[in-house]
Amino acid sequence: MLTALGCVILAIAVAAEAYAAHGLSAHAAPALVIRFERATHYLIVHGLALIGLAAQLRTPIQRIAIGVVILGLSLFAGGLSL
């Protein structure tokens, strides 16, 4: 389940990056485009981290790490893209 969530996050990040590169620049200020691209970069990093942690899910501390990754994804990357 977590691997699938990581893959969905990566797919969203790729689509958002394509939009930032080809569509957003015509409608937003350059500073906002850069901020949005940074948010998509963090989505990619968090998606890969989620996939990697899901493959190693064995101990309670790893379950906590997954929760922290999801929290970071929601707050940090989500806040940047607003």
Helices and strands as residue ranges (DSSP letters): H 2-22, G 24-26, H 30-55, H 60-72, I 73-77, H 78-81
